[in-house]
Amino acid sequence: MISIQQQLSERAIELLALPEDTPCFILDVGCGSGLSGEALTDQGHVWIGVDISSSMLDVALEREVEGDVILGDMGEGMAFRPGTFDGVISISALQWLCNADKTYHNPPKRLYKFFSTLYSSMRRGARAVMQLYPENSDQLELITRQSMKAGFTGGLVVDFPNSTKAKKMFLCLFTGGAPQQLPCGLGTPGANPQQTQAAFTSKRERMQRIRGKPPKKSREWILEKKERRRRQGK
């Protein structure tokens, strides 16, 4: 599961099409234990994560993720200043807004509240990429309709559409600015056959050198982590 989460996170970041070698400020919606945030950190970006589960955020803090994490319900909106973020990712979280977990929950209203406040919090020309597992076509249509109603453009990117096991869906949304073309899904006509998750390796190492941080799991990285834990009394 960890490996799949990392692959989905890296693919979502790839679809964001962020400028190379430039750290960006990213929002991770439904950040959970911080696995997707680690992918952002590895590529040199600064991030804030929002999740409804306090227990998952506790795990993120125990794992000493480098992003800030906030307890919040995405269906109640994103309470950030206008134009704050250069991009947004979300892994396996968006479909939960289609459920009415409480009697007063109204899925269409909660989706619109989320998308409208998210749109406001992003700078113009930025992208939001959200990997999701819709239960059916009706859920997918509801999500897409509410996102467009909130002002987004874009659409669905499907990787490996003809594979039952490898098929993945990403809602790729744009906030205006210069016209943007919807990316091709992997395994579809027009997709780059050389495009794989391994393409991130050189970029990660380059960004780490720029930031002056030792590569993850290296001797220097381990010593720094030990020293940080000593200071925390652990």
MOZI-V622081 format. One record per helix or strand. SS is the DSSP state (alpha for helix, beta for strand). FROM is the first residue (numbers start at 0). LEN is the number of residues. If there is no record, write none. Layout:
BEGIN
ss:from:len
SS:FROM:LEN
SS:FROM:LEN
END
This chain:
BEGIN
ss:from:len
alpha:1:15
beta:24:5
alpha:34:8
beta:45:6
alpha:53:9
beta:67:4
alpha:73:3
beta:84:7
alpha:93:5
alpha:106:15
beta:121:11
alpha:136:13
beta:152:7
beta:167:7
alpha:196:15
alpha:218:13
END
